[in-house]
Amino acid sequence: RCLASDLTNKNLYSAPQSPDCIINVNLTSIQYETLAVNTKTMQFSSRIKITMEWNDPDLAWTDTAYNFPEIMMPVDAIWTPDLTVDNAISTNVKPVSTDILVKQDGTVQHAIQMYITVVCGINLFTYPFVRDGCPVALNGWSESNCGLRILYGSVSSVGTNRGEWITLSVELNQDKERLDRNYLYVTMSTNPFNTIVTLLLPSALIMLADLGSFALPLEGGKRSSFKITLVLSFTMSLLILTENLPDTGLCSPLIRYHFCFCLIILVLSLLLSMVLSRFSDSGAILPRKRQKPCKSSYINRKDGIKKDEVTAKDASIQKIVTFVENIEKTNEKTKKRHEYASRFDRACFWAYLFLDIVYVICVIGITRTEFCKINNFDFW
């Protein structure tokens, strides 16, 4: 304690001075951990545990005065380096311990934990299949030719799986020309299972059900009722699960456009089925006035026989013949309408299937290309 008291009484609260005004700080160990990723605000929080050492000649002692190879001192009794994260919007630095280790030659060993929040434009275009990286510009204070010269040691990551986001790697990148522009490049990806089960799979199944609804008959309104149920189900699922989608940013997720496409196709399919059902039933697409029934009970078109010249028996036979002919004509017209509606319905089915296949191919092709780029180094 006497040695610790003597060193504390020196009041070494300022940085050790050297002829070149540079203090070498060796970061012997850097341990990175991603805590949370907020895709709404494009921010991710992390914890960095850093073990460092530097040399302060004023803290050295000789064997003749004190025969101790190293001692423990309060961390607030001497000067400690200030590390900064250039692209952080929030930084909270805490010492791992309230004590600090000082060796006989003046070497000081210290450990801190940095809780930081960094703004990073993650490319979410292919969400939920996202793989992107963000820089964490970990440097020391410097002004003109004075400041800290950071020497980096080993870099490791812990807690790589945090919910939806997985930390794949943490790499140190150093700029040989600019010593104050070093950063950790954190590569992250998403676990797509939850999004696939809750968003993509239901939308795909609803689209398949809509495709299979073409097997239902046009008559009776069964198909239209089924399609209305599909549209309402899809709309309700979007309203409930839309909060799980990332916010729109520089690279708006393609899945948002996917849901818009599915909803448009479902509504168009519903409208088409309603039009075909009406055409099959009445032979008209738009509503129209019904024709007034003929006043005469029957019309003799071939001979032009007047009503007062035929007998009651002939009139009855003529009525029956006319009635049967009208039924046959009506059945023929109905049959033709059904055939036309059925042909057009089959054509719509194949067009619908072709459109879905082309859409899937286009989506796969777009996701394979580098469609969107974000510059995360604009803070320098």
ABEGO torsion letter per residue (X at the ends): XAAAAAAAAAGBABBBBBAAGBBBBBBABBBBBBABBBAAAGBBBBBBBBBBBBBBAAABBBAAABBBABBBBBAAABBBBBBBBAABABBBBBBABABBBBBAAGBBBBBBBBBBBBBBBBBAAAOABBBBBBBBBBBBBBBEABEBBBBBBBBBBBGABBEABBBABBBBBBBAABAABBBBBBBBBBBAAAAAAAAAAAAAAAAAAAAAAAABBABGGAAAAAAAAAAAAAAAAAAAAAAABBBBBABBBAAAAAAAAAAAAAAAAAAAAAAAAAAAAAGBABBBBBBBBBABABBBAAAGBBAAABBAAAAAAAAAAAAAAAAAAAAAAAAAAAAAAAAAAAAAAAAAAAAAAAAAAAAAAAAABBABBBBAAAAX
